[in-house]
């Protein structure tokens, strides 16, 4: 299996070029469901230790249904197959540029959540125009055992988010453990209470916001991903959900640009256009860097062929 690893604002992406079982040619949503069930052990082995690392997201290249797209892609981490991944799309575009499959300019990429556009500005800088994102519920209060009541918004940016601003715990690197525990407990409480999307979709990401360390940034966030790891980047789909919430609350105008800072201090530039269905079309600009080109080996006698699972 041939892979290329990159990081986007500190968050790793592993693009699978070849060597993965064939998922067929149906709609990407169906192929994603197939990946999540029939090939559960296979995809997790790619990102689990010892081959992978904490917080790594895989990007499986697949043939697109839409012929205008340069590729289809299905994203996943250890915890789930994802509808969309913002940092992963930036990393994917930089990877495709690195191997000569695309050049600078605009390109379309098909994901299970829909078609997104990437504008490759140079070998490291990419702007992603995401699918239409929306705030679904505002000011939702959930009782979190051992922590108390938390109030936030439910929004969709390609994945489902619960966004809390301000965070009850300062959003600072020294508080990552406490923020993680609170975010895991919050997500558990939300899903136990069936607080999620319009059609019962469960929340899989939780975001806490606080003041930025850089005065040029709008805020700093802490993002919990489905695998219970924190996002090193500001989280592209989370930023899309954030833009939807800010727009719905009248706190950010169309075309206005803000800078979102992550828990480790890395940043994305964000703006939006009005969507056709009442939401927003987010634009996320960030930088990614290729780190390695490798071949993964899965020896049949390797006791950790499917990864280290504790």
N, C-alpha and C positions, 0 to 999 in steps of 0.2 A: 504494500500500500504506500503510494507516494503522497507526501504531504508537504505543505509549506506553512511555517509558523510566522506569525506577525504579532505585534501588539499595537493597539489603538489607545492612546492616552493611558498606557499601562495595562490595559486589559487584553489578554492573549486570545488569538484566533488561530485555529488549525484548519486550513483548507485541505480537503481530501480531493486530490486530483484524479486518482484511479485506485482500483483494488478493493472497492467496497461492493458487497452484493448488489445486484441489479434490482431496483425498485419498480421497474416497468415504466410506462409512459402515460399514466392517468393524470388527472389533476394533481397539482402539488399538495393540496390539502389531503388527498387520499394517500399519496406516497408518504407524506409526513406521518399519517396515522399508521401506515404499514411499518415505517421505521420505528415508531414508538412501541409497537407490539411484537411483530415477528423478529425484528432485529435489535431488540432491547440490549442484549448482552454485547452485540457487535459494536453499536455506536458508543456505548459507555466505555468499552475497552480502549477506544481511541483517546479519550480525555482523562480517564482515571490514572492515578499513579500505578505503576512506575513510568508509563510512557507519557502521560499527561501531567497536569499540575492543577492545583486548586484554582478555581475560577476560569479555567480554559473553556472556550466555546468552540465546538466543531462546526465546520461549514462543508456540507456534502454537496459537491457539484452534481447536478442532474440535468438532463435535457429539458429545456423549457417547453411549455405548451404554446406560449405566445412566440411566434417566429420573429418578432421584432426585438426579442431579448437576447443578450449575448450569452446568457446562461440562466439556468434555474439553480436554486440553492435551498437547502433545508438546514437550518441551524439547530443545534442542540447543546445542552450541557449535561452534567452528570444527573441532574434532577429531572429534566424534561426535554422533549422536542419543542422548539419554539416556533411561534408564528412568524416572527421577524426579529432581527437583531441589528441595531444601529451601528455599534462599534464593529460588529462582525462584517457588516456591509462595507464600511470604510476599509477594514483590513482586507476583505475580498477584492475590492477594486484595486488596492495597491498591489496585491498579489498578482492579479491578472495583468496589471501593467508591468510588473517585474518580469513575468515570463513572456511578455510580448503578445498576449492575446487581445489586449485593448491598448489604445493610446490615450492622449489627453482628449478632453471633450466629454460630451454627454453619452451615456450608455444606459440601457434598461436592463434590469435584473428582476427575474420572477421569483417570488417567495410564496410560501403558503398563505400569507396574509394579503398578497396582492403584488402588483408590479411597482417597483420603486425605481427611481432614476439616480444615477451617480454622475457627478461632474468631476472628472479627474483633472485637477489643476496642475499638478506636477507629480513627481514620483512618490510623494508622501502625503499630499493634501487633497482631500476629497470632500465634496458637499453631497450629502444624501438628501433627496427629496422623498419623504416618506409617504405612506398611505395616509388617507384622511384620518385624523385622530379626533377624539371627542371626550368631553367630560360627561359622565353618565349620572353620577350622584354627587351632590355637594353637601358638605357639612354633616357627614355621617359619623355618628358616635358609636364606638364599639367598646365593650367592657373587656379589658385584657387581664386575665387572672394574674395576680401578684404585681401588676403594674398600675391598674386603674383604668379610667376611661380615657380614650383617645378619639379625637375628632379629625376627620380628613375627607378627601374627595376620592371617588372611584372614577378612573379614567382609562381609556384605551389608546395605546400608541403603537399597536402591533402585538403587544402583550397586555395583560391586565394589571393595573397598578392601584395601590392605595397610597395616597400622597398626604403627608402630615407636615404642616407648616404653621407654627414653628415646632421643631422637635422638642420633646420633653427632656431629652438628654443632649447636651452640647455636641454638635456635629464636628468632632475633632478626632484626629488619628488615635489619641490615647484612649478614646472611648469606643473603639471599634468592637471590642468584645461585648460591652454592655448594649451598644446599638444593635448588634447582631441578635443577642438574646431577646431584646424587645421586639425587633422586627419579626423574628420567627414566631414569637408568642402572638403578635398582632395578626399575622397571616393565619395562624391556626384559629384564632377567635373569629376572624372574618369568615373563614370558610365553614366553621362550625355553625355560624349564624346565617349562612347562605347569603352573605353580603358580597355581591360581585356584579357581573355584567347584566345587561338587560335580559338575557336568556339563561341566566343562571351560571354563566362562566365564572370559574373560581379565580380569585386574585392570586397571582403567582409571584408578584414583585411588591415590595414595600419600600417607600422612599421617605426619608426624613430630611428636612431642610433647616439650615441655620445660616448665620452670617458668613460671608466669604472671607477667606484670608487675604485675598487680593481685592483692593478697593475698586478695581475695574470690573469685577465680576458681580453678577446679580445676587447670587447665593451660592452656598456650598451644599452638596447633597451626600447622603449615604443611601446606597441602593442595595437591598437584599435580593438576590437572584433565586431561582427555583432550587438550586443545589445548596442553598444556605450559605453560599460564599458572598462576600460583598463585591460589588462592581468597582474595579479600580478606575474605570473611566466614569464620566458623568452619566453614562447609559443613554444611548440614542433613542430607544423606544420610550424610556422614562422621560427624556427631555421632550419627546413628542406629546406625551400625556401632560406634562407640565405646561407646555405651550397651550394646549387645549383648555386647561384649567385657568390659566392667566387670562386668556382671551375671553372665556365665558364669564369671568369675574370682572371684566373691564379694566384689567390691570396692565394689559399690554396690547398695543395697537398693531394692526396689520403692517408688516414691513419693518417694524421696530426690531433692532437687533440687541440681544443680551448675551452675556457670557455666563455659562454655567460651569462652576468649579466642582470637581469631584472630591471625595474624602482624602485623596492623596495629593490634591492640588493641580491635577491636570484639567484641561478646559476644552469645551466645545463652544462654537458660536452658533446662536439659535435665532431663527425668525420664522414667520409663518405667513401664508396667504389664506384667505377665506376659502373654505371647502364648499362643494356643491350641496352637501347634505347637512349643513349647519355646523360642521366641525372646522378643523384647520388642516392645512397642508403644511407640515413642518419642513424646514430646511435645517440641516445639522452639518456643520463644517468642523472637521477634525483632522488629525494627522495619524498615520500608521507607518510602521517600519517593519520590513521583513527581517526576521531574525535567523531563520534556518530553513534549509531545504533538505528533506530527509526521506528515508524509506523505513516504514514501520514493519517489524517482523513479529508474527504471531506463531511461535513455535508450539506444536501440538503437545509437547511435554512440559511446557512452561507452566508451573503451578499458578502463576499470576497472568496467564494468557488473557483473562477477562478483566484484569486490573485488580488492585488491592481493594477488597470490599470488607469493611469492618462493621 
